Amino acid sequence: MTYFSRLRLVVNLLPLVQRAPALRRVVSVFTGAKEGRVDADDLQGRKKMLFAQRGHASGVMTLGLEAVARGAPEVSTPCGVVKRGRG
């Protein structure tokens, strides 16, 4: 899923999450802590090399989740790093 479809899914499900009696939370596992420079002239990232796309996409996703959080303050949208083992 691209970041556009992830954010669209969050926006579409937001009314249901807002009406939930408890645990109103949106979690998206994307590329946490890999944010890079966001190119406003190429939001789809079509002109970027692979590693530049990761930073761009991660930055756009984080900005999108922050916009959702501003519009729905009762819903938790935690941003951060998920520690996981390697092996």
C-alpha positions, -999 to 999 in steps of 0.1 A, spaced: 0 0 0 12 35 -8 10 62 18 -19 77 -1 -40 45 3 -30 41 39 -41 77 47 -73 72 27 -81 40 47 -75 60 80 -97 88 68 -125 64 57 -125 45 90 -121 76 112 -159 80 119 -161 44 132 -129 49 153 -143 81 167 -175 63 178 -157 35 195 -164 32 232 -127 27 241 -92 24 225 -96 50 198 -63 45 181 -48 45 146 -15 26 142 3 25 109 35 5 106 53 22 77 89 34 78 91 49 113 120 73 120 131 72 83 115 106 74 133 125 48 129 157 28 94 160 13 93 173 -22 60 192 -26 65 193 -64 66 155 -66 43 142 -38 38 109 -56 76 104 -55 78 93 -92 110 113 -99 130 99 -69 155 72 -66 146 42 -43 162 54 -11 150 89 -15 115 76 -21 116 59 14 124 92 32 99 111 11 71 86 16 77 83 53 77 121 57 44 124 38 29 96 59 39 113 92 26 147 80 -7 130 70 -11 113 104 -4 146 121 -32 162 100 -56 134 110 -46 139 147 -53 176 145 -87 169 130 -96 142 155 -79 149 188 -99 122 206 -81 95 184 -46 86 193 -21 84 164 12 75 181 43 82 160 75 66 169 98 37 165 87 1 171 116 -20 185 119 -54 170 144 -82 170 165 -92 141 171 -127 132 
